[in-house]
Structure formats: structure tokens, C-alpha cells
Amino acid sequence: MKHILDSNSIHENGFEEGMEAKQIEIATEMLKNEESIDKIIKYTKLTKEEIESLIP
């Protein structure tokens, strides 16, 4: 049973990391298209600080 719970935890963590990577990818594209930070926050659910860290 513990093995199953551990496997589910690993799967969920991988999923969450994949979702965060996708959010960052979307935010990066939106920044390239000069979208506002408020709009990027709305659509990606990233924080202002996370988005600002993507700005070169």
C-alpha cells in the first residue's frame, strides 16, 4: 500500500512540475507579445515576482 501511495505522490509532483513549466512557457510567450503582467497573472496564475523573473 505504501508503494502505491509513494507512486501517486511522485506522479502528482511530476504533473505539478509539468504544469508549472507550461505556465512559464505561456508567460514567456505572452511577454514576447508585450501582454501586460496583470493579464499574464490572470491566465497563468503565476505571481508577479515569478513573471518579472522571466524578463531578461
All heavy atoms as TSV, in Angstrom:
chain	resi	resn	atom	element	x	y	z
A	1	MET	N	N	0.821	-1.193	0.000
A	1	MET	CA	C	0.000	0.000	0.000
A	1	MET	C	C	0.873	1.268	0.000
A	1	MET	O	O	0.598	2.198	-0.712
A	1	MET	CB	C	-0.926	-0.040	1.228
A	1	MET	CG	C	-1.863	1.121	1.287
A	1	MET	SD	S	-3.060	1.010	-0.024
A	1	MET	CE	C	-4.434	1.747	0.744
A	2	LYS	N	N	1.928	1.279	0.820
A	2	LYS	CA	C	2.815	2.443	0.872
A	2	LYS	C	C	3.424	2.723	-0.496
A	2	LYS	O	O	3.521	3.870	-0.912
A	2	LYS	CB	C	3.907	2.231	1.913
A	2	LYS	CG	C	4.831	3.441	2.053
A	2	LYS	CD	C	5.820	3.233	3.164
A	2	LYS	CE	C	6.813	4.325	3.348
A	2	LYS	NZ	N	6.993	5.350	2.426
A	3	HIS	N	N	3.794	1.655	-1.208
A	3	HIS	CA	C	4.376	1.819	-2.541
A	3	HIS	C	C	3.397	2.537	-3.475
A	3	HIS	O	O	3.790	3.416	-4.245
A	3	HIS	CB	C	4.778	0.461	-3.115
A	3	HIS	CG	C	5.245	0.539	-4.539
A	3	HIS	ND1	N	6.432	1.137	-4.877
A	3	HIS	CD2	C	4.680	0.125	-5.693
A	3	HIS	CE1	C	6.573	1.084	-6.202
A	3	HIS	NE2	N	5.524	0.480	-6.708
A	4	ILE	N	N	2.145	2.170	-3.402
A	4	ILE	CA	C	1.129	2.810	-4.257
A	4	ILE	C	C	1.005	4.280	-3.898
A	4	ILE	O	O	0.967	5.144	-4.777
A	4	ILE	CB	C	-0.225	2.088	-4.122
A	4	ILE	CG1	C	-0.127	0.678	-4.719
A	4	ILE	CG2	C	-1.339	2.889	-4.794
A	4	ILE	CD1	C	-1.327	-0.202	-4.436
A	5	LEU	N	N	0.970	4.591	-2.606
A	5	LEU	CA	C	0.875	5.984	-2.183
A	5	LEU	C	C	2.099	6.768	-2.630
A	5	LEU	O	O	1.978	7.902	-3.089
A	5	LEU	CB	C	0.702	6.068	-0.664
A	5	LEU	CG	C	-0.603	5.503	-0.107
A	5	LEU	CD1	C	-0.575	5.529	1.414
A	5	LEU	CD2	C	-1.805	6.276	-0.625
A	6	ASP	N	N	3.292	6.179	-2.502
A	6	ASP	CA	C	4.515	6.842	-2.953
A	6	ASP	C	C	4.486	7.079	-4.455
A	6	ASP	O	O	4.878	8.132	-4.932
A	6	ASP	CB	C	5.749	6.026	-2.579
A	6	ASP	CG	C	6.021	6.030	-1.080
A	6	ASP	OD1	O	5.455	6.897	-0.379
A	6	ASP	OD2	O	6.794	5.174	-0.626
A	7	SER	N	N	4.004	6.107	-5.226
A	7	SER	CA	C	3.911	6.250	-6.687
A	7	SER	C	C	2.962	7.372	-7.054
A	7	SER	O	O	3.236	8.160	-7.955
A	7	SER	CB	C	3.436	4.949	-7.322
A	7	SER	OG	O	4.408	3.951	-7.171
A	8	ASN	N	N	1.841	7.463	-6.359
A	8	ASN	CA	C	0.880	8.532	-6.632
A	8	ASN	C	C	1.479	9.892	-6.314
A	8	ASN	O	O	1.277	10.854	-7.049
A	8	ASN	CB	C	-0.407	8.323	-5.831
A	8	ASN	CG	C	-1.254	7.208	-6.387
A	8	ASN	OD1	O	-1.098	6.810	-7.535
A	8	ASN	ND2	N	-2.156	6.690	-5.569
A	9	SER	N	N	2.240	9.974	-5.240
A	9	SER	CA	C	2.876	11.229	-4.862
A	9	SER	C	C	3.870	11.664	-5.933
A	9	SER	O	O	3.902	12.826	-6.323
A	9	SER	CB	C	3.586	11.079	-3.520
A	9	SER	OG	O	4.259	12.265	-3.186
A	10	ILE	N	N	4.667	10.741	-6.412
A	10	ILE	CA	C	5.640	11.046	-7.467
A	10	ILE	C	C	4.909	11.503	-8.729
A	10	ILE	O	O	5.280	12.490	-9.355
A	10	ILE	CB	C	6.531	9.814	-7.764
A	10	ILE	CG1	C	7.457	9.558	-6.577
A	10	ILE	CG2	C	7.336	10.015	-9.045
A	10	ILE	CD1	C	8.177	8.235	-6.630
A	11	HIS	N	N	3.831	10.813	-9.088
A	11	HIS	CA	C	3.062	11.167	-10.280
A	11	HIS	C	C	2.472	12.571	-10.142
A	11	HIS	O	O	2.543	13.374	-11.061
A	11	HIS	CB	C	1.956	10.143	-10.525
A	11	HIS	CG	C	1.089	10.462	-11.696
A	11	HIS	ND1	N	1.545	10.378	-12.985
A	11	HIS	CD2	C	-0.186	10.890	-11.769
A	11	HIS	CE1	C	0.580	10.732	-13.812
A	11	HIS	NE2	N	-0.487	11.059	-13.086
A	12	GLU	N	N	1.889	12.878	-8.976
A	12	GLU	CA	C	1.296	14.195	-8.764
A	12	GLU	C	C	2.351	15.283	-8.792
A	12	GLU	O	O	2.134	16.341	-9.381
A	12	GLU	CB	C	0.534	14.218	-7.436
A	12	GLU	CG	C	-0.753	13.423	-7.474
A	12	GLU	CD	C	-1.428	13.332	-6.116
A	12	GLU	OE1	O	-1.014	14.059	-5.187
A	12	GLU	OE2	O	-2.360	12.532	-5.985
A	13	ASN	N	N	3.510	15.043	-8.179
A	13	ASN	CA	C	4.577	16.040	-8.191
A	13	ASN	C	C	5.076	16.278	-9.611
A	13	ASN	O	O	5.330	17.413	-9.994
A	13	ASN	CB	C	5.734	15.617	-7.288
A	13	ASN	CG	C	5.390	15.719	-5.822
A	13	ASN	OD1	O	4.492	16.451	-5.441
A	13	ASN	ND2	N	6.102	14.985	-5.002
A	14	GLY	N	N	5.221	15.226	-10.395
A	14	GLY	CA	C	5.637	15.374	-11.781
A	14	GLY	C	C	4.625	16.146	-12.591
A	14	GLY	O	O	4.974	16.980	-13.421
A	15	PHE	N	N	3.355	15.891	-12.329
A	15	PHE	CA	C	2.283	16.607	-13.021
A	15	PHE	C	C	2.337	18.090	-12.677
A	15	PHE	O	O	2.254	18.940	-13.567
A	15	PHE	CB	C	0.919	16.013	-12.633
A	15	PHE	CG	C	-0.241	16.737	-13.243
A	15	PHE	CD1	C	-0.583	16.523	-14.564
A	15	PHE	CD2	C	-0.987	17.630	-12.498
A	15	PHE	CE1	C	-1.654	17.190	-15.142
A	15	PHE	CE2	C	-2.056	18.296	-13.058
A	15	PHE	CZ	C	-2.395	18.079	-14.383
A	16	GLU	N	N	2.494	18.391	-11.378
A	16	GLU	CA	C	2.552	19.787	-10.947
A	16	GLU	C	C	3.751	20.497	-11.552
A	16	GLU	O	O	3.644	21.645	-11.988
A	16	GLU	CB	C	2.592	19.870	-9.425
A	16	GLU	CG	C	1.269	19.484	-8.777
A	16	GLU	CD	C	1.346	19.403	-7.265
A	16	GLU	OE1	O	2.367	19.809	-6.684
A	16	GLU	OE2	O	0.374	18.919	-6.667
A	17	GLU	N	N	4.889	19.824	-11.602
A	17	GLU	CA	C	6.084	20.433	-12.203
A	17	GLU	C	C	5.870	20.670	-13.691
A	17	GLU	O	O	6.298	21.690	-14.223
A	17	GLU	CB	C	7.301	19.545	-11.963
A	17	GLU	CG	C	7.762	19.537	-10.523
A	17	GLU	CD	C	8.858	18.518	-10.243
A	17	GLU	OE1	O	9.361	17.885	-11.192
A	17	GLU	OE2	O	9.200	18.361	-9.070
A	18	GLY	N	N	5.206	19.742	-14.357
A	18	GLY	CA	C	4.909	19.909	-15.777
A	18	GLY	C	C	3.965	21.071	-16.023
A	18	GLY	O	O	4.124	21.821	-16.989
A	19	MET	N	N	2.985	21.225	-15.135
A	19	MET	CA	C	2.040	22.335	-15.263
A	19	MET	C	C	2.751	23.668	-15.049
A	19	MET	O	O	2.510	24.628	-15.780
A	19	MET	CB	C	0.891	22.193	-14.256
A	19	MET	CG	C	-0.084	21.088	-14.601
A	19	MET	SD	S	-0.946	21.375	-16.165
A	19	MET	CE	C	-1.916	22.810	-15.741
A	20	GLU	N	N	3.640	23.727	-14.062
A	20	GLU	CA	C	4.375	24.965	-13.806
A	20	GLU	C	C	5.266	25.308	-15.001
A	20	GLU	O	O	5.342	26.465	-15.403
A	20	GLU	CB	C	5.208	24.860	-12.539
A	20	GLU	CG	C	5.885	26.165	-12.199
A	20	GLU	CD	C	6.638	26.130	-10.882
A	20	GLU	OE1	O	6.565	25.131	-10.157
A	20	GLU	OE2	O	7.309	27.140	-10.601
A	21	ALA	N	N	5.899	24.310	-15.585
A	21	ALA	CA	C	6.741	24.542	-16.758
A	21	ALA	C	C	5.901	25.098	-17.905
A	21	ALA	O	O	6.342	26.004	-18.627
A	21	ALA	CB	C	7.447	23.255	-17.176
A	22	LYS	N	N	4.696	24.574	-18.073
A	22	LYS	CA	C	3.810	25.047	-19.137
A	22	LYS	C	C	3.369	26.485	-18.870
A	22	LYS	O	O	3.312	27.309	-19.786
A	22	LYS	CB	C	2.591	24.114	-19.253
A	22	LYS	CG	C	1.767	24.369	-20.472
A	22	LYS	CD	C	2.568	24.068	-21.723
A	22	LYS	CE	C	1.719	24.170	-22.949
A	22	LYS	NZ	N	2.527	24.090	-24.167
A	23	GLN	N	N	3.070	26.795	-17.598
A	23	GLN	CA	C	2.689	28.157	-17.242
A	23	GLN	C	C	3.823	29.130	-17.552
A	23	GLN	O	O	3.584	30.229	-18.064
A	23	GLN	CB	C	2.323	28.246	-15.756
A	23	GLN	CG	C	1.032	27.537	-15.410
A	23	GLN	CD	C	0.847	27.419	-13.911
A	23	GLN	OE1	O	1.758	27.008	-13.203
A	23	GLN	NE2	N	-0.312	27.781	-13.434
A	24	ILE	N	N	5.042	28.731	-17.246
A	24	ILE	CA	C	6.210	29.580	-17.521
A	24	ILE	C	C	6.378	29.763	-19.028
A	24	ILE	O	O	6.664	30.862	-19.500
A	24	ILE	CB	C	7.475	28.992	-16.863
A	24	ILE	CG1	C	7.348	29.124	-15.340
A	24	ILE	CG2	C	8.743	29.655	-17.387
A	24	ILE	CD1	C	8.391	28.375	-14.559
A	25	GLU	N	N	6.172	28.696	-19.777
A	25	GLU	CA	C	6.268	28.783	-21.244
A	25	GLU	C	C	5.231	29.760	-21.791
A	25	GLU	O	O	5.542	30.597	-22.646
A	25	GLU	CB	C	6.065	27.390	-21.841
A	25	GLU	CG	C	6.141	27.343	-23.346
A	25	GLU	CD	C	5.868	25.950	-23.905
A	25	GLU	OE1	O	6.056	24.954	-23.175
A	25	GLU	OE2	O	5.463	25.875	-25.076
A	26	ILE	N	N	4.013	29.675	-21.297
A	26	ILE	CA	C	2.942	30.572	-21.748
A	26	ILE	C	C	3.271	32.009	-21.366
A	26	ILE	O	O	3.133	32.931	-22.189
A	26	ILE	CB	C	1.589	30.130	-21.162
A	26	ILE	CG1	C	1.164	28.803	-21.791
A	26	ILE	CG2	C	0.517	31.208	-21.371
A	26	ILE	CD1	C	0.008	28.113	-21.075
A	27	ALA	N	N	3.721	32.213	-20.122
A	27	ALA	CA	C	4.064	33.560	-19.667
A	27	ALA	C	C	5.183	34.156	-20.517
A	27	ALA	O	O	5.129	35.337	-20.873
A	27	ALA	CB	C	4.475	33.525	-18.195
A	28	THR	N	N	6.165	33.356	-20.854
A	28	THR	CA	C	7.279	33.826	-21.680
A	28	THR	C	C	6.780	34.278	-23.051
A	28	THR	O	O	7.185	35.342	-23.549
A	28	THR	CB	C	8.344	32.720	-21.824
A	28	THR	OG1	O	8.799	32.356	-20.520
A	28	THR	CG2	C	9.526	33.175	-22.657
A	29	GLU	N	N	5.905	33.501	-23.638
A	29	GLU	CA	C	5.340	33.876	-24.941
A	29	GLU	C	C	4.510	35.148	-24.838
A	29	GLU	O	O	4.568	36.018	-25.707
A	29	GLU	CB	C	4.485	32.738	-25.511
A	29	GLU	CG	C	5.297	31.595	-26.070
A	29	GLU	CD	C	6.200	32.030	-27.215
A	29	GLU	OE1	O	5.739	32.712	-28.154
A	29	GLU	OE2	O	7.391	31.690	-27.167
A	30	MET	N	N	3.735	35.266	-23.768
A	30	MET	CA	C	2.919	36.463	-23.575
A	30	MET	C	C	3.802	37.696	-23.398
A	30	MET	O	O	3.480	38.771	-23.926
A	30	MET	CB	C	1.975	36.275	-22.388
A	30	MET	CG	C	0.886	35.233	-22.644
A	30	MET	SD	S	-0.206	34.979	-21.228
A	30	MET	CE	C	-1.317	36.399	-21.448
A	31	LEU	N	N	4.915	37.545	-22.660
A	31	LEU	CA	C	5.845	38.665	-22.512
A	31	LEU	C	C	6.429	39.074	-23.861
A	31	LEU	O	O	6.560	40.266	-24.145
A	31	LEU	CB	C	6.970	38.299	-21.539
A	31	LEU	CG	C	6.596	38.256	-20.064
A	31	LEU	CD1	C	7.699	37.593	-19.253
A	31	LEU	CD2	C	6.323	39.670	-19.537
A	32	LYS	N	N	6.767	38.088	-24.686
A	32	LYS	CA	C	7.302	38.384	-26.022
A	32	LYS	C	C	6.295	39.158	-26.851
A	32	LYS	O	O	6.664	39.970	-27.701
A	32	LYS	CB	C	7.668	37.092	-26.752
A	32	LYS	CG	C	8.916	36.429	-26.235
A	32	LYS	CD	C	9.199	35.152	-27.007
A	32	LYS	CE	C	10.347	34.371	-26.414
A	32	LYS	NZ	N	10.554	33.075	-27.094
A	33	ASN	N	N	5.005	38.899	-26.607
A	33	ASN	CA	C	3.936	39.584	-27.329
A	33	ASN	C	C	3.473	40.853	-26.618
A	33	ASN	O	O	2.439	41.418	-26.958
A	33	ASN	CB	C	2.747	38.637	-27.540
A	33	ASN	CG	C	3.054	37.588	-28.570
A	33	ASN	OD1	O	3.497	37.893	-29.667
A	33	ASN	ND2	N	2.848	36.337	-28.204
A	34	GLU	N	N	4.269	41.277	-25.634
A	34	GLU	CA	C	4.048	42.523	-24.906
A	34	GLU	C	C	2.692	42.593	-24.201
A	34	GLU	O	O	2.087	43.658	-24.090
A	34	GLU	CB	C	4.269	43.722	-25.824
A	34	GLU	CG	C	5.682	43.766	-26.380
A	34	GLU	CD	C	5.946	44.945	-27.296
A	34	GLU	OE1	O	5.053	45.798	-27.487
A	34	GLU	OE2	O	7.062	45.011	-27.823
A	35	GLU	N	N	2.218	41.441	-23.702
A	35	GLU	CA	C	0.997	41.427	-22.900
A	35	GLU	C	C	1.315	42.008	-21.525
A	35	GLU	O	O	2.446	41.942	-21.060
A	35	GLU	CB	C	0.463	40.001	-22.740
A	35	GLU	CG	C	0.058	39.332	-24.038
A	35	GLU	CD	C	-1.189	39.936	-24.691
A	35	GLU	OE1	O	-1.904	40.722	-24.041
A	35	GLU	OE2	O	-1.449	39.618	-25.856
A	36	SER	N	N	0.311	42.565	-20.872
A	36	SER	CA	C	0.521	43.160	-19.553
A	36	SER	C	C	0.758	42.073	-18.504
A	36	SER	O	O	0.280	40.941	-18.641
A	36	SER	CB	C	-0.690	43.996	-19.145
A	36	SER	OG	O	-1.780	43.147	-18.836
A	37	ILE	N	N	1.489	42.445	-17.471
A	37	ILE	CA	C	1.760	41.496	-16.392
A	37	ILE	C	C	0.446	41.075	-15.733
A	37	ILE	O	O	0.269	39.908	-15.393
A	37	ILE	CB	C	2.762	42.090	-15.380
A	37	ILE	CG1	C	4.147	42.147	-16.033
A	37	ILE	CG2	C	2.795	41.268	-14.091
A	37	ILE	CD1	C	5.255	42.666	-15.161
A	38	ASP	N	N	-0.503	42.011	-15.580
A	38	ASP	CA	C	-1.792	41.656	-14.979
A	38	ASP	C	C	-2.516	40.588	-15.794
A	38	ASP	O	O	-3.110	39.669	-15.233
A	38	ASP	CB	C	-2.686	42.892	-14.841
A	38	ASP	CG	C	-2.207	43.836	-13.750
A	38	ASP	OD1	O	-1.520	43.365	-12.814
A	38	ASP	OD2	O	-2.521	45.037	-13.825
A	39	LYS	N	N	-2.452	40.698	-17.094
A	39	LYS	CA	C	-3.096	39.710	-17.961
A	39	LYS	C	C	-2.390	38.356	-17.848
A	39	LYS	O	O	-3.031	37.308	-17.804
A	39	LYS	CB	C	-3.083	40.199	-19.408
A	39	LYS	CG	C	-3.916	39.379	-20.352
A	39	LYS	CD	C	-3.968	40.051	-21.726
A	39	LYS	CE	C	-5.003	39.421	-22.611
A	39	LYS	NZ	N	-5.071	40.119	-23.904
A	40	ILE	N	N	-1.066	38.381	-17.771
A	40	ILE	CA	C	-0.299	37.146	-17.649
A	40	ILE	C	C	-0.627	36.460	-16.318
A	40	ILE	O	O	-0.802	35.241	-16.275
A	40	ILE	CB	C	1.216	37.416	-17.792
A	40	ILE	CG1	C	1.513	37.982	-19.185
A	40	ILE	CG2	C	2.021	36.142	-17.550
A	40	ILE	CD1	C	2.919	38.515	-19.357
A	41	ILE	N	N	-0.724	37.247	-15.250
A	41	ILE	CA	C	-1.108	36.690	-13.949
A	41	ILE	C	C	-2.476	36.027	-14.051
A	41	ILE	O	O	-2.671	34.907	-13.557
A	41	ILE	CB	C	-1.114	37.790	-12.866
A	41	ILE	CG1	C	0.312	38.272	-12.582
A	41	ILE	CG2	C	-1.791	37.293	-11.589
A	41	ILE	CD1	C	0.375	39.541	-11.735
A	42	LYS	N	N	-3.406	36.698	-14.694
A	42	LYS	CA	C	-4.773	36.178	-14.827
A	42	LYS	C	C	-4.797	34.824	-15.534
A	42	LYS	O	O	-5.483	33.900	-15.101
A	42	LYS	CB	C	-5.640	37.175	-15.595
A	42	LYS	CG	C	-7.050	36.706	-15.817
A	42	LYS	CD	C	-7.866	37.740	-16.573
A	42	LYS	CE	C	-9.259	37.213	-16.835
A	42	LYS	NZ	N	-10.068	38.173	-17.591
A	43	TYR	N	N	-4.042	34.687	-16.604
A	43	TYR	CA	C	-4.115	33.471	-17.409
A	43	TYR	C	C	-3.171	32.356	-16.971
A	43	TYR	O	O	-3.431	31.196	-17.257
A	43	TYR	CB	C	-3.887	33.799	-18.885
A	43	TYR	CG	C	-5.073	34.523	-19.478
A	43	TYR	CD1	C	-5.014	35.887	-19.747
A	43	TYR	CD2	C	-6.264	33.854	-19.736
A	43	TYR	CE1	C	-6.108	36.562	-20.260
A	43	TYR	CE2	C	-7.351	34.515	-20.251
A	43	TYR	CZ	C	-7.277	35.870	-20.510
A	43	TYR	OH	O	-8.367	36.520	-21.008
A	44	THR	N	N	-2.085	32.697	-16.293
A	44	THR	CA	C	-1.131	31.650	-15.898
A	44	THR	C	C	-1.189	31.304	-14.416
A	44	THR	O	O	-0.689	30.268	-14.008
A	44	THR	CB	C	0.319	32.056	-16.225
A	44	THR	OG1	O	0.676	33.193	-15.425
A	44	THR	CG2	C	0.487	32.341	-17.707
A	45	LYS	N	N	-1.744	32.211	-13.609
A	45	LYS	CA	C	-1.787	32.054	-12.145
A	45	LYS	C	C	-0.404	32.123	-11.515
A	45	LYS	O	O	-0.212	31.746	-10.373
A	45	LYS	CB	C	-2.493	30.764	-11.717
A	45	LYS	CG	C	-3.864	30.569	-12.309
A	45	LYS	CD	C	-4.823	31.655	-11.913
A	45	LYS	CE	C	-6.227	31.350	-12.410
A	45	LYS	NZ	N	-6.870	32.451	-13.062
A	46	LEU	N	N	0.587	32.608	-12.269
A	46	LEU	CA	C	1.913	32.842	-11.700
A	46	LEU	C	C	1.876	34.148	-10.916
A	46	LEU	O	O	1.018	35.005	-11.156
A	46	LEU	CB	C	2.974	32.944	-12.804
A	46	LEU	CG	C	3.231	31.682	-13.623
A	46	LEU	CD1	C	4.165	32.007	-14.791
A	46	LEU	CD2	C	3.819	30.580	-12.760
A	47	THR	N	N	2.803	34.312	-9.988
A	47	THR	CA	C	2.868	35.557	-9.234
A	47	THR	C	C	3.583	36.625	-10.057
A	47	THR	O	O	4.306	36.313	-11.011
A	47	THR	CB	C	3.628	35.365	-7.905
A	47	THR	OG1	O	4.999	35.070	-8.203
A	47	THR	CG2	C	3.018	34.264	-7.063
A	48	LYS	N	N	3.403	37.862	-9.641
A	48	LYS	CA	C	4.077	38.978	-10.310
A	48	LYS	C	C	5.592	38.780	-10.270
A	48	LYS	O	O	6.279	38.998	-11.258
A	48	LYS	CB	C	3.690	40.300	-9.647
A	48	LYS	CG	C	4.295	41.501	-10.298
A	48	LYS	CD	C	3.815	42.777	-9.635
A	48	LYS	CE	C	4.433	43.987	-10.345
A	48	LYS	NZ	N	3.971	45.250	-9.765
A	49	GLU	N	N	6.087	38.321	-9.118
A	49	GLU	CA	C	7.524	38.115	-8.954
A	49	GLU	C	C	8.025	37.017	-9.897
A	49	GLU	O	O	9.104	37.142	-10.475
A	49	GLU	CB	C	7.861	37.757	-7.504
A	49	GLU	CG	C	7.651	38.893	-6.521
A	49	GLU	CD	C	6.191	39.166	-6.168
A	49	GLU	OE1	O	5.305	38.282	-6.348
A	49	GLU	OE2	O	5.909	40.293	-5.727
A	50	GLU	N	N	7.247	35.937	-10.036
A	50	GLU	CA	C	7.646	34.859	-10.938
A	50	GLU	C	C	7.716	35.350	-12.380
A	50	GLU	O	O	8.640	35.022	-13.118
A	50	GLU	CB	C	6.665	33.685	-10.834
A	50	GLU	CG	C	6.764	32.921	-9.537
A	50	GLU	CD	C	5.645	31.916	-9.344
A	50	GLU	OE1	O	4.476	32.221	-9.691
A	50	GLU	OE2	O	5.945	30.831	-8.832
A	51	ILE	N	N	6.752	36.166	-12.760
A	51	ILE	CA	C	6.722	36.695	-14.135
A	51	ILE	C	C	7.871	37.666	-14.350
A	51	ILE	O	O	8.556	37.613	-15.373
A	51	ILE	CB	C	5.355	37.352	-14.418
A	51	ILE	CG1	C	4.253	36.290	-14.389
A	51	ILE	CG2	C	5.376	38.082	-15.767
A	51	ILE	CD1	C	2.856	36.831	-14.314
A	52	GLU	N	N	8.085	38.542	-13.386
A	52	GLU	CA	C	9.170	39.523	-13.521
A	52	GLU	C	C	10.534	38.832	-13.603
A	52	GLU	O	O	11.442	39.346	-14.252
A	52	GLU	CB	C	9.136	40.520	-12.367
A	52	GLU	CG	C	7.976	41.497	-12.486
A	52	GLU	CD	C	7.839	42.422	-11.305
A	52	GLU	OE1	O	8.388	42.138	-10.213
A	52	GLU	OE2	O	7.155	43.462	-11.467
A	53	SER	N	N	10.660	37.675	-12.987
A	53	SER	CA	C	11.942	36.952	-13.067
A	53	SER	C	C	12.204	36.401	-14.461
A	53	SER	O	O	13.328	36.025	-14.789
A	53	SER	CB	C	11.981	35.814	-12.029
A	53	SER	OG	O	11.182	34.724	-12.447
A	54	LEU	N	N	11.179	36.364	-15.298
A	54	LEU	CA	C	11.323	35.863	-16.670
A	54	LEU	C	C	11.763	36.972	-17.640
A	54	LEU	O	O	12.171	36.669	-18.759
A	54	LEU	CB	C	10.000	35.268	-17.170
A	54	LEU	CG	C	9.423	34.114	-16.362
A	54	LEU	CD1	C	8.033	33.763	-16.870
A	54	LEU	CD2	C	10.338	32.906	-16.426
A	55	ILE	N	N	11.669	38.204	-17.189
A	55	ILE	CA	C	12.027	39.336	-18.043
A	55	ILE	C	C	13.550	39.452	-18.088
A	55	ILE	O	O	14.196	39.566	-17.048
A	55	ILE	CB	C	11.403	40.654	-17.519
A	55	ILE	CG1	C	9.862	40.534	-17.513
A	55	ILE	CG2	C	11.862	41.842	-18.358
A	55	ILE	CD1	C	9.163	41.684	-16.809
A	56	PRO	N	N	14.117	39.421	-19.310
A	56	PRO	CA	C	15.591	39.491	-19.427
A	56	PRO	C	C	16.143	40.834	-19.016
A	56	PRO	O	O	15.565	41.824	-18.993
A	56	PRO	CB	C	15.858	39.234	-20.904
A	56	PRO	CG	C	14.553	39.182	-21.602
A	56	PRO	CD	C	13.479	39.310	-20.577
